[in-house]
Every structure is written in structure tokens, then in C-alpha cells.
Amino acid sequence: MIGIPGLLVILVIVVVIFGAGKLPEIGSGLGKGIRNFKDAVKSEEAKKIEDTKPPEEK
């Protein structure tokens, strides 16, 4: 796992590359991407569960 010092180094590199003004946009985009990924995983899990049910329960 990455510790606190590693996260700070990554944060400094991101600020240097993109600038402080772009951080909110980057964070928002990253959050939306993670949310979409979680929704897709949940959807696939629900589909798998539905597919494994016996025909009389569908």
C-alpha cells in the first residue's frame, strides 16, 4: 500500500503538472469515473444473481 509520504509526493507531482486551478476538475472527473465503475459492477452482480435464479422465481 501507499503510505502518507507516497500520497504527498503524488499530490505534489499532480499540482506541478496540472496546476492548483485544475485540481477540482480532476477530482470531479475521478469521482465520476469511480462512481460509474461501482454502478457497473453492481449492475453486473445483479445480472449474475438474476441469471442464477431458478426459472419459477424470475
N, C-alpha and C positions, 0 to 999 in steps of 0.2 A: 504494500500500500504506500501511497504518497503521504508523507508527513507534512506538518505545518511549514517547515522550511522549503520543501519542494513546491508546495502550493504558492508560497510567497514569490519564489523565483519565477514560476509560470505567470503569476499575475503581473509582475514587473515586465516580463517579456511582452505580454499582451498589451500592456499600456504603452510600451515603447513602440511596438509595431503599429497599433491601431490608433493610439491617442486616447486621452481620457474622454473625449466627447463621443466616441463611438461605443464605449462600454455598455451603456444602456441598450443600444440596438443589438449588440452582440448577445447580451444576456437575455433579451426578449426572444431573439431568434433561437437561442439554445433551449430556452424553456419551452417554446412551442414545439421544437423538434422532439424533446424528451416526452412531452405530453402526447404528441401524435404517436410516438413509438409505444408508449404504455397503452394507449387506446387500441392500437393494432394488435398488441399481444393479448389484451383482454378479449378482443373480438375473436381472435383465433382460438383461444381457450374455450370460449363459449361455443364456438362452432364444433370443436372436437367433442365437447361434452354432449352436445345435441346429436352428433353423429353416432355416438356410442350408446345412446338410449335404445331400448327395445322398441320395435315399431308401434306397439299399442300405447306407449307413453308419448309419442310425438303428436 
